[in-house]
Amino acid sequence: MFNPYGAGAKVYGLSGRPHPTAGPVDKTGYRKRDMEYQRRKRNAMLRRMKAKQQKRYMSSDYLKGK
C-alpha cells in the first residue's frame, strides 16, 4: 500500500520488493481496458444522439453526454 507521507523507499507487494514489476509487462490488460473504455464512450455517444433525434432533451441519456 502506498503512503504519500511515508519516509524511506517504497515497498511493493507482500514480499517487500523495491520495484513495482520484475520482468516484461503483459500488455493485454491495457488493451482490454482501452477497448472497454472505447466501447462505453461509443455507447454513450450513440445514446445521446438517439435521445437528441427523438427530441428527448431532458432525458438522462442526453444530459449525461455533455
Contacts in CASP RR format, 6 or more apart in sequence:
PFRMAT RR
TARGET T0000
AUTHOR 0000-0000-0000
METHOD contacts of the structure
MODEL  1
MFNPYGAGAKVYGLSGRPHPTAGPVDKTGYRKRDMEYQRRKRNAMLRRMK
AKQQKRYMSSDYLKGK
2 10 0 8 1.000
9 18 0 8 1.000
10 18 0 8 1.000
11 17 0 8 1.000
11 18 0 8 1.000
12 18 0 8 1.000
12 19 0 8 1.000
12 20 0 8 1.000
44 64 0 8 1.000
44 65 0 8 1.000
45 65 0 8 1.000
47 61 0 8 1.000
48 61 0 8 1.000
48 62 0 8 1.000
48 64 0 8 1.000
48 65 0 8 1.000
50 61 0 8 1.000
51 57 0 8 1.000
51 59 0 8 1.000
51 61 0 8 1.000
51 62 0 8 1.000
52 62 0 8 1.000
56 62 0 8 1.000
57 63 0 8 1.000
END
